[in-house]
Amino acid sequence: MTPKHEPPRPHTPAAPPHAKGTSRPRPRHHHVEAHFSGSETVRDVVLGMSDGLTVPFALAAGLSGAVASSRVILVAGVAELAAGAIAMGLGGYLAAKSEADTWHSELKREYEEVKEVPAEEQEEVRKVFRAWGLEGDTLEAATHAVCSDHDRWVDFMMREELNLSEPDPKRARVSALTIGGSYVAGGAIPLAPYLLGIPVTRALAASVVVTLFALAVFGAFKGKLTADRSSARRCAPFSSEPSRPERRIRWPG
């Protein structure tokens, strides 16, 4: 009597046939790399918030021991916020403009050196590639690929020799607004209790509590961003940027 084969159970579907000697394809997992971005904006927020939380608080605390009117403290605090935001924003604007001026100055100098002393500049390109582990014909091919175009050559030297990237033309204005706005946002926290119409001593105690709490939250948030940035840098040994298409060299032939 021919034995009967039992059909596969409903909850265990039969596996699809595959060729002998071949393995079944493994499921493909989508790999997502989370890199830190927006470091300049975060730096501006940290700068503005840290000063905004401490300077107006110190002013309000000092005045709380000298006057008994919350109105006077608020007027002085608002005046300090306005002056501090303007000063901090102007400082950020000038710093960003200085970075842009430095980049343009170095760019001009690199173009002059590529034109006047090309042999020395080519040797500097070789030094960079040797540090990457290139040797022999591969080294010469990479050097030729970079130096065959002056714009690409200068861009390579700016990034790899001087570690400078082209600044955003809007960077100075954005930096000034970010720092100034962060200063005002941070400074409003220690001054908020004086708006409640409570005695100055109680307002001062409340200001201490909310300021300490804001500093703790802000510090934890800053620490998390810093940790994420460090992790992203360890994932990119040659660059801290998420992607740098300028390094994609077209090999001759």
Secondary structure, DSSP 4 states (H G I P E B T S, - for coil): -PPPPPPPPTTSPPPPP--TT-PPPPPPPPP-------HHHHHHHHHHHHHHHHHHHHHHHHHHTT---HHHHHHHHHHHHHHHHHHHHHHHHHHHHHHHHHHHHHHHHHHHHHHH-HHHHHHHHHHHHHHTT--HHHHHHHHHHHHTSHHHHHHHIIIIIS---PPPTTHHHHHHHHHHHHHHHHHHHHHGGGGS---HHHHHHHHHHHHHHHHHHHHHHHHHHHHHHHHHHHH-SS-SSS--GGG------
